[in-house]
Amino acid sequence: KVARSWAIKEHFRPFWDYHSKGWAKRYFEKWYSWAIRCRLEPIKKVARMLKAHKNGLLNYFDHRISNAVAEGLNSKIQTVKSNARGYRSFEGFRTSILFHCGKLDMLP
């Protein structure tokens, strides 16, 4: 079961390498068919979720934009928040975020 689920996951990776929306759609349909027939309920659940968002996934091939930068910034903000173990005010939290994420040069 583990090997089969790993194979299905890895076979989705080439989806992002296509340059044509039509070819990507064809690849997705083939992958989806395999994932739904795999008899592993967690994989089938993810496959259904991806199919529900198929139009959004295929929009990537029109614009080639992802939210990776926003997710990375959010991760950095969460790290700042957890390292501080809480702030007394929102202003202190905001200042800390701007300090750590603003790439400020502290040298005079």
N, CA, C and O atoms as a GROMACS GRO file, in nm:
protein
  432
    1LYS      N    1   0.082  -0.121   0.000
    1LYS     CA    2   0.000   0.000   0.000
    1LYS      C    3   0.085   0.126   0.000
    1LYS      O    4   0.056   0.223  -0.070
    2VAL      N    5   0.192   0.123   0.079
    2VAL     CA    6   0.280   0.240   0.088
    2VAL      C    7   0.348   0.265  -0.046
    2VAL      O    8   0.356   0.378  -0.094
    3ALA      N    9   0.398   0.158  -0.106
    3ALA     CA   10   0.467   0.172  -0.235
    3ALA      C   11   0.372   0.221  -0.344
    3ALA      O   12   0.409   0.303  -0.428
    4ARG      N   13   0.250   0.172  -0.341
    4ARG     CA   14   0.152   0.213  -0.442
    4ARG      C   15   0.114   0.360  -0.424
    4ARG      O   16   0.105   0.434  -0.522
    5SER      N   17   0.093   0.401  -0.299
    5SER     CA   18   0.058   0.542  -0.276
    5SER      C   19   0.176   0.633  -0.310
    5SER      O   20   0.156   0.743  -0.364
    6TRP      N   21   0.298   0.590  -0.281
    6TRP     CA   22   0.416   0.669  -0.316
    6TRP      C   23   0.428   0.683  -0.468
    6TRP      O   24   0.458   0.790  -0.519
    7ALA      N   25   0.403   0.574  -0.539
    7ALA     CA   26   0.411   0.577  -0.686
    7ALA      C   27   0.307   0.672  -0.745
    7ALA      O   28   0.337   0.747  -0.838
    8ILE      N   29   0.186   0.669  -0.691
    8ILE     CA   30   0.081   0.758  -0.742
    8ILE      C   31   0.119   0.904  -0.716
    8ILE      O   32   0.101   0.989  -0.803
    9LYS      N   33   0.171   0.931  -0.598
    9LYS     CA   34   0.214   1.067  -0.566
    9LYS      C   35   0.325   1.113  -0.659
    9LYS      O   36   0.320   1.224  -0.711
   10GLU      N   37   0.424   1.029  -0.680
   10GLU     CA   38   0.537   1.065  -0.765
   10GLU      C   39   0.497   1.080  -0.911
   10GLU      O   40   0.556   1.160  -0.984
   11HIS      N   41   0.398   1.006  -0.955
   11HIS     CA   42   0.354   1.016  -1.093
   11HIS      C   43   0.273   1.142  -1.120
   11HIS      O   44   0.244   1.174  -1.236
   12PHE      N   45   0.237   1.215  -1.016
   12PHE     CA   46   0.170   1.343  -1.038
   12PHE      C   47   0.270   1.455  -1.066
   12PHE      O   48   0.233   1.556  -1.125
   13ARG      N   49   0.395   1.439  -1.025
   13ARG     CA   50   0.497   1.544  -1.041
   13ARG      C   51   0.515   1.593  -1.185
   13ARG      O   52   0.525   1.714  -1.206
   14PRO      N   53   0.519   1.505  -1.285
   14PRO     CA   54   0.538   1.554  -1.423
   14PRO      C   55   0.426   1.644  -1.473
   14PRO      O   56   0.443   1.713  -1.574
   15PHE      N   57   0.313   1.644  -1.405
   15PHE     CA   58   0.202   1.732  -1.443
   15PHE      C   59   0.249   1.877  -1.455
   15PHE      O   60   0.206   1.948  -1.546
   16TRP      N   61   0.335   1.921  -1.365
   16TRP     CA   62   0.379   2.060  -1.363
   16TRP      C   63   0.481   2.092  -1.471
   16TRP      O   64   0.512   2.209  -1.494
   17ASP      N   65   0.535   1.991  -1.537
   17ASP     CA   66   0.637   2.013  -1.640
   17ASP      C   67   0.580   2.038  -1.778
   17ASP      O   68   0.654   2.077  -1.869
   18TYR      N   69   0.451   2.017  -1.797
   18TYR     CA   70   0.391   2.038  -1.928
   18TYR      C   71   0.389   2.186  -1.964
   18TYR      O   72   0.382   2.272  -1.876
   19HIS      N   73   0.395   2.214  -2.093
   19HIS     CA   74   0.389   2.352  -2.141
   19HIS      C   75   0.252   2.384  -2.200
   19HIS      O   76   0.214   2.501  -2.211
   20SER      N   77   0.180   2.281  -2.237
   20SER     CA   78   0.049   2.298  -2.298
   20SER      C   79  -0.061   2.260  -2.199
   20SER      O   80  -0.053   2.158  -2.131
   21LYS      N   81  -0.162   2.343  -2.192
   21LYS     CA   82  -0.275   2.317  -2.102
   21LYS      C   83  -0.349   2.190  -2.144
   21LYS      O   84  -0.394   2.113  -2.059
   22GLY      N   85  -0.360   2.167  -2.274
   22GLY     CA   86  -0.429   2.049  -2.325
   22GLY      C   87  -0.358   1.920  -2.286
   22GLY      O   88  -0.422   1.823  -2.244
   23TRP      N   89  -0.226   1.918  -2.301
   23TRP     CA   90  -0.150   1.799  -2.264
   23TRP      C   91  -0.154   1.777  -2.113
   23TRP      O   92  -0.160   1.663  -2.067
   24ALA      N   93  -0.150   1.884  -2.038
   24ALA     CA   94  -0.157   1.872  -1.892
   24ALA      C   95  -0.293   1.815  -1.851
   24ALA      O   96  -0.302   1.731  -1.761
   25LYS      N   97  -0.399   1.861  -1.916
   25LYS     CA   98  -0.533   1.811  -1.886
   25LYS      C   99  -0.542   1.662  -1.917
   25LYS      O  100  -0.600   1.586  -1.839
   26ARG      N  101  -0.486   1.621  -2.029
   26ARG     CA  102  -0.486   1.479  -2.066
   26ARG      C  103  -0.408   1.396  -1.964
   26ARG      O  104  -0.451   1.287  -1.925
   27TYR      N  105  -0.293   1.448  -1.922
   27TYR     CA  106  -0.212   1.377  -1.822
   27TYR      C  107  -0.289   1.366  -1.690
   27TYR      O  108  -0.288   1.261  -1.625
   28PHE      N  109  -0.354   1.475  -1.650
   28PHE     CA  110  -0.430   1.475  -1.525
   28PHE      C  111  -0.540   1.370  -1.530
   28PHE      O  112  -0.559   1.296  -1.434
   29GLU      N  113  -0.613   1.363  -1.640
   29GLU     CA  114  -0.722   1.266  -1.651
   29GLU      C  115  -0.670   1.124  -1.639
   29GLU      O  116  -0.733   1.040  -1.574
   30LYS      N  117  -0.556   1.096  -1.700
   30LYS     CA  118  -0.497   0.962  -1.692
   30LYS      C  119  -0.454   0.932  -1.548
   30LYS      O  120  -0.480   0.823  -1.496
   31TRP      N  121  -0.388   1.030  -1.483
   31TRP     CA  122  -0.346   1.013  -1.344
   31TRP      C  123  -0.466   0.996  -1.253
   31TRP      O  124  -0.465   0.910  -1.164
   32TYR      N  125  -0.570   1.075  -1.273
   32TYR     CA  126  -0.690   1.068  -1.190
   32TYR      C  127  -0.755   0.931  -1.201
   32TYR      O  128  -0.799   0.874  -1.101
   33SER      N  129  -0.762   0.879  -1.321
   33SER     CA  130  -0.821   0.747  -1.341
   33SER      C  131  -0.745   0.641  -1.260
   33SER      O  132  -0.806   0.555  -1.197
   34TRP      N  133  -0.614   0.650  -1.262
   34TRP     CA  134  -0.532   0.556  -1.185
   34TRP      C  135  -0.554   0.574  -1.035
   34TRP      O  136  -0.569   0.475  -0.963
   35ALA      N  137  -0.556   0.698  -0.988
   35ALA     CA  138  -0.570   0.726  -0.846
   35ALA      C  139  -0.706   0.680  -0.792
   35ALA      O  140  -0.714   0.630  -0.680
   36ILE      N  141  -0.810   0.697  -0.870
   36ILE     CA  142  -0.944   0.658  -0.825
   36ILE      C  143  -0.958   0.506  -0.819
   36ILE      O  144  -1.031   0.453  -0.735
   37ARG      N  145  -0.888   0.435  -0.906
   37ARG     CA  146  -0.896   0.289  -0.908
   37ARG      C  147  -0.799   0.220  -0.812
   37ARG      O  148  -0.793   0.098  -0.810
   38CYS      N  149  -0.723   0.296  -0.733
   38CYS     CA  150  -0.615   0.238  -0.654
   38CYS      C  151  -0.661   0.167  -0.526
   38CYS      O  152  -0.580   0.098  -0.464
   39ARG      N  153  -0.785   0.181  -0.485
   39ARG     CA  154  -0.839   0.118  -0.364
   39ARG      C  155  -0.776   0.169  -0.235
   39ARG      O  156  -0.784   0.102  -0.132
   40LEU      N  157  -0.714   0.284  -0.238
   40LEU     CA  158  -0.660   0.348  -0.119
   40LEU      C  159  -0.742   0.474  -0.093
   40LEU      O  160  -0.732   0.572  -0.168
   41GLU      N  161  -0.823   0.472   0.010
   41GLU     CA  162  -0.917   0.581   0.033
   41GLU      C  163  -0.851   0.718   0.051
   41GLU      O  164  -0.904   0.816  -0.002
   42PRO      N  165  -0.737   0.732   0.122
   42PRO     CA  166  -0.674   0.865   0.131
   42PRO      C  167  -0.630   0.919  -0.005
   42PRO      O  168  -0.641   1.039  -0.030
   43ILE      N  169  -0.580   0.833  -0.091
   43ILE     CA  170  -0.539   0.876  -0.226
   43ILE      C  171  -0.662   0.917  -0.307
   43ILE      O  172  -0.659   1.018  -0.378
   44LYS      N  173  -0.768   0.839  -0.296
   44LYS     CA  174  -0.891   0.872  -0.368
   44LYS      C  175  -0.948   1.006  -0.321
   44LYS      O  176  -1.002   1.082  -0.402
   45LYS      N  177  -0.938   1.034  -0.191
   45LYS     CA  178  -0.987   1.160  -0.136
   45LYS      C  179  -0.909   1.279  -0.194
   45LYS      O  180  -0.968   1.380  -0.232
   46VAL      N  181  -0.777   1.264  -0.200
   46VAL     CA  182  -0.693   1.371  -0.258
   46VAL      C  183  -0.721   1.386  -0.407
   46VAL      O  184  -0.728   1.498  -0.458
   47ALA      N  185  -0.738   1.275  -0.476
   47ALA     CA  186  -0.767   1.281  -0.620
   47ALA      C  187  -0.898   1.354  -0.646
   47ALA      O  188  -0.907   1.435  -0.738
   48ARG      N  189  -1.000   1.326  -0.565
   48ARG     CA  190  -1.128   1.397  -0.582
   48ARG      C  191  -1.114   1.546  -0.554
   48ARG      O  192  -1.173   1.629  -0.623
   49MET      N  193  -1.034   1.580  -0.452
   49MET     CA  194  -1.012   1.721  -0.420
   49MET      C  195  -0.940   1.791  -0.536
   49MET      O  196  -0.977   1.903  -0.572
   50LEU      N  197  -0.839   1.725  -0.593
   50LEU     CA  198  -0.768   1.784  -0.706
   50LEU      C  199  -0.860   1.799  -0.827
   50LEU      O  200  -0.852   1.898  -0.900
   51LYS      N  201  -0.947   1.701  -0.849
   51LYS     CA  202  -1.040   1.711  -0.961
   51LYS      C  203  -1.137   1.828  -0.941
   51LYS      O  204  -1.173   1.896  -1.037
   52ALA      N  205  -1.179   1.850  -0.816
   52ALA     CA  206  -1.268   1.963  -0.787
   52ALA      C  207  -1.199   2.096  -0.816
   52ALA      O  208  -1.266   2.195  -0.848
   53HIS      N  209  -1.067   2.100  -0.805
   53HIS     CA  210  -0.989   2.222  -0.830
   53HIS      C  211  -0.915   2.215  -0.963
   53HIS      O  212  -0.817   2.288  -0.983
   54LYS      N  213  -0.959   2.130  -1.053
   54LYS     CA  214  -0.887   2.109  -1.179
   54LYS      C  215  -0.872   2.238  -1.260
   54LYS      O  216  -0.766   2.262  -1.318
   55ASN      N  217  -0.976   2.319  -1.265
   55ASN     CA  218  -0.966   2.444  -1.342
   55ASN      C  219  -0.858   2.536  -1.286
   55ASN      O  220  -0.784   2.599  -1.362
   56GLY      N  221  -0.849   2.543  -1.154
   56GLY     CA  222  -0.743   2.623  -1.092
   56GLY      C  223  -0.606   2.567  -1.122
   56GLY      O  224  -0.511   2.642  -1.147
   57LEU      N  225  -0.593   2.434  -1.118
   57LEU     CA  226  -0.465   2.371  -1.150
   57LEU      C  227  -0.425   2.400  -1.294
   57LEU      O  228  -0.309   2.429  -1.322
   58LEU      N  229  -0.522   2.391  -1.384
   58LEU     CA  230  -0.492   2.414  -1.526
   58LEU      C  231  -0.465   2.561  -1.557
   58LEU      O  232  -0.400   2.591  -1.657
   59ASN      N  233  -0.514   2.652  -1.473
   59ASN     CA  234  -0.483   2.794  -1.492
   59ASN      C  235  -0.334   2.822  -1.479
   59ASN      O  236  -0.284   2.919  -1.535
   60TYR      N  237  -0.264   2.737  -1.406
   60TYR     CA  238  -0.119   2.752  -1.393
   60TYR      C  239  -0.052   2.754  -1.530
   60TYR      O  240   0.047   2.825  -1.549
   61PHE      N  241  -0.104   2.678  -1.624
   61PHE     CA  242  -0.041   2.670  -1.756
   61PHE      C  243  -0.068   2.793  -1.842
   61PHE      O  244  -0.001   2.813  -1.943
   62ASP      N  245  -0.165   2.875  -1.804
   62ASP     CA  246  -0.189   3.003  -1.872
   62ASP      C  247  -0.100   3.113  -1.816
   62ASP      O  248  -0.052   3.198  -1.891
   63HIS      N  249  -0.078   3.113  -1.684
   63HIS     CA  250  -0.012   3.226  -1.619
   63HIS      C  251   0.123   3.194  -1.556
   63HIS      O  252   0.204   3.284  -1.536
   64ARG      N  253   0.150   3.067  -1.526
   64ARG     CA  254   0.276   3.023  -1.463
   64ARG      C  255   0.306   3.101  -1.335
   64ARG      O  256   0.420   3.141  -1.310
   65ILE      N  257   0.202   3.121  -1.254
   65ILE     CA  258   0.217   3.191  -1.127
   65ILE      C  259   0.174   3.095  -1.015
   65ILE      O  260   0.075   3.024  -1.028
   66SER      N  261   0.250   3.095  -0.907
   66SER     CA  262   0.209   3.016  -0.791
   66SER      C  263   0.214   3.105  -0.667
   66SER      O  264   0.263   3.218  -0.672
   67ASN      N  265   0.164   3.055  -0.557
   67ASN     CA  266   0.164   3.132  -0.433
   67ASN      C  267   0.281   3.091  -0.344
   67ASN      O  268   0.274   3.109  -0.222
   68ALA      N  269   0.386   3.038  -0.401
   68ALA     CA  270   0.501   2.990  -0.323
   68ALA      C  271   0.566   3.102  -0.242
   68ALA      O  272   0.606   3.080  -0.128
   69VAL      N  273   0.578   3.220  -0.299
   69VAL     CA  274   0.641   3.332  -0.228
   69VAL      C  275   0.557   3.372  -0.107
   69VAL      O  276   0.611   3.396   0.001
   70ALA      N  277   0.425   3.378  -0.126
   70ALA     CA  278   0.337   3.414  -0.015
   70ALA      C  279   0.342   3.307   0.095
   70ALA      O  280   0.344   3.341   0.213
   71GLU      N  281   0.346   3.181   0.057
   71GLU     CA  282   0.354   3.073   0.156
   71GLU      C  283   0.487   3.078   0.231
   71GLU      O  284   0.491   3.053   0.352
   72GLY      N  285   0.595   3.108   0.161
   72GLY     CA  286   0.725   3.120   0.226
   72GLY      C  287   0.729   3.234   0.326
   72GLY      O  288   0.783   3.220   0.435
   73LEU      N  289   0.671   3.348   0.288
   73LEU     CA  290   0.665   3.462   0.378
   73LEU      C  291   0.578   3.432   0.499
   73LEU      O  292   0.613   3.468   0.612
   74ASN      N  293   0.465   3.365   0.477
   74ASN     CA  294   0.378   3.327   0.587
   74ASN      C  295   0.450   3.232   0.683
   74ASN      O  296   0.433   3.242   0.804
   75SER      N  297   0.530   3.141   0.629
   75SER     CA  298   0.607   3.048   0.713
   75SER      C  299   0.706   3.125   0.800
   75SER      O  300   0.725   3.094   0.917
   76LYS      N  301   0.771   3.225   0.740
   76LYS     CA  302   0.867   3.306   0.815
   76LYS      C  303   0.798   3.383   0.927
   76LYS      O  304   0.851   3.394   1.038
   77ILE      N  305   0.680   3.437   0.900
   77ILE     CA  306   0.603   3.510   1.000
   77ILE      C  307   0.562   3.417   1.114
   77ILE      O  308   0.568   3.455   1.231
   78GLN      N  309   0.521   3.295   1.081
   78GLN     CA  310   0.484   3.199   1.185
   78GLN      C  311   0.604   3.161   1.271
   78GLN      O  312   0.590   3.138   1.391
   79THR      N  313   0.722   3.154   1.211
   79THR     CA  314   0.844   3.126   1.286
   79THR      C  315   0.874   3.240   1.383
   79THR      O  316   0.909   3.216   1.498
   80VAL      N  317   0.860   3.364   1.336
   80VAL     CA  318   0.881   3.481   1.423
   80VAL      C  319   0.783   3.476   1.539
   80VAL      O  320   0.821   3.502   1.654
   81LYS      N  321   0.659   3.445   1.511
   81LYS     CA  322   0.554   3.439   1.613
   81LYS      C  323   0.584   3.330   1.717
   81LYS      O  324   0.571   3.354   1.837
   82SER      N  325   0.624   3.213   1.671
   82SER     CA  326   0.650   3.104   1.766
   82SER      C  327   0.777   3.126   1.847
   82SER      O  328   0.784   3.086   1.963
   83ASN      N  329   0.877   3.188   1.788
   83ASN     CA  330   1.001   3.216   1.860
   83ASN      C  331   0.980   3.317   1.972
   83ASN      O  332   1.048   3.312   2.074
   84ALA      N  333   0.886   3.408   1.955
   84ALA     CA  334   0.863   3.512   2.055
   84ALA      C  335   0.777   3.462   2.170
   84ALA      O  336   0.779   3.520   2.278
   85ARG      N  337   0.702   3.356   2.150
   85ARG     CA  338   0.611   3.301   2.251
   85ARG      C  339   0.505   3.404   2.294
   85ARG      O  340   0.464   3.408   2.410
   86GLY      N  341   0.464   3.485   2.200
   86GLY     CA  342   0.359   3.583   2.228
   86GLY      C  343   0.410   3.726   2.230
   86GLY      O  344   0.527   3.751   2.260
   87TYR      N  345   0.322   3.819   2.197
   87TYR     CA  346   0.354   3.961   2.197
   87TYR      C  347   0.253   4.034   2.286
   87TYR      O  348   0.139   3.991   2.299
   88ARG      N  349   0.296   4.144   2.344
   88ARG     CA  350   0.206   4.222   2.428
   88ARG      C  351   0.109   4.303   2.345
   88ARG      O  352  -0.004   4.330   2.388
   89SER      N  353   0.152   4.343   2.226
   89SER     CA  354   0.064   4.425   2.142
   89SER      C  355   0.084   4.386   1.996
   89SER      O  356   0.185   4.325   1.958
   90PHE      N  357  -0.013   4.423   1.916
   90PHE     CA  358  -0.003   4.398   1.773
   90PHE      C  359   0.112   4.479   1.712
   90PHE      O  360   0.179   4.432   1.620
   91GLU      N  361   0.135   4.599   1.763
   91GLU     CA  362   0.243   4.683   1.711
   91GLU      C  363   0.379   4.616   1.728
   91GLU      O  364   0.464   4.624   1.639
   92GLY      N  365   0.400   4.551   1.842
   92GLY     CA  366   0.526   4.479   1.864
   92GLY      C  367   0.542   4.363   1.768
   92GLY      O  368   0.650   4.338   1.716
   93PHE      N  369   0.431   4.292   1.744
   93PHE     CA  370   0.432   4.182   1.649
   93PHE      C  371   0.461   4.232   1.508
   93PHE      O  372   0.540   4.174   1.435
   94ARG      N  373   0.395   4.342   1.472
   94ARG     CA  374   0.414   4.402   1.339
   94ARG      C  375   0.558   4.447   1.320
   94ARG      O  376   0.618   4.422   1.215
   95THR      N  377   0.614   4.512   1.421
   95THR     CA  378   0.752   4.559   1.413
   95THR      C  379   0.848   4.442   1.398
   95THR      O  380   0.944   4.450   1.321
   96SER      N  381   0.823   4.334   1.470
   96SER     CA  382   0.909   4.216   1.460
   96SER      C  383   0.901   4.154   1.320
   96SER      O  384   1.003   4.113   1.265
   97ILE      N  385   0.782   4.148   1.264
   97ILE     CA  386   0.765   4.095   1.128
   97ILE      C  387   0.841   4.180   1.028
   97ILE      O  388   0.914   4.128   0.944
   98LEU      N  389   0.824   4.312   1.038
   98LEU     CA  390   0.893   4.402   0.945
   98LEU      C  391   1.045   4.392   0.961
   98LEU      O  392   1.118   4.400   0.862
   99PHE      N  393   1.091   4.374   1.083
   99PHE     CA  394   1.234   4.362   1.108
   99PHE      C  395   1.290   4.234   1.045
   99PHE      O  396   1.392   4.238   0.976
  100HIS      N  397   1.223   4.121   1.068
  100HIS     CA  398   1.275   3.993   1.019
  100HIS      C  399   1.249   3.969   0.871
  100HIS      O  400   1.330   3.904   0.805
  101CYS      N  401   1.140   4.020   0.819
  101CYS     CA  402   1.105   3.993   0.678
  101CYS      C  403   1.144   4.107   0.585
  101CYS      O  404   1.136   4.092   0.463
  102GLY      N  405   1.186   4.220   0.641
  102GLY     CA  406   1.216   4.335   0.558
  102GLY      C  407   1.357   4.338   0.503
  102GLY      O  408   1.390   4.427   0.425
  103LYS      N  409   1.442   4.243   0.542
  103LYS     CA  410   1.581   4.236   0.498
  103LYS      C  411   1.652   4.370   0.520
  103LYS      O  412   1.717   4.423   0.430
  104LEU      N  413   1.637   4.422   0.640
  104LEU     CA  414   1.697   4.551   0.673
  104LEU      C  415   1.848   4.535   0.693
  104LEU      O  416   1.894   4.435   0.747
  105ASP      N  417   1.920   4.634   0.650
  105ASP     CA  418   2.063   4.638   0.672
  105ASP      C  419   2.087   4.716   0.801
  105ASP      O  420   2.065   4.836   0.806
  106MET      N  421   2.132   4.648   0.905
  106MET     CA  422   2.147   4.709   1.036
  106MET      C  423   2.282   4.777   1.056
  106MET      O  424   2.307   4.837   1.160
  107LEU      N  425   2.369   4.768   0.957
  107LEU     CA  426   2.500   4.834   0.970
  107LEU      C  427   2.485   4.983   0.946
  107LEU      O  428   2.411   5.025   0.857
  108PRO      N  429   2.556   5.065   1.026
  108PRO     CA  430   2.547   5.210   1.008
  108PRO      C  431   2.615   5.259   0.881
  108PRO      O  432   2.615   5.379   0.853
   0.00000   0.00000   0.00000
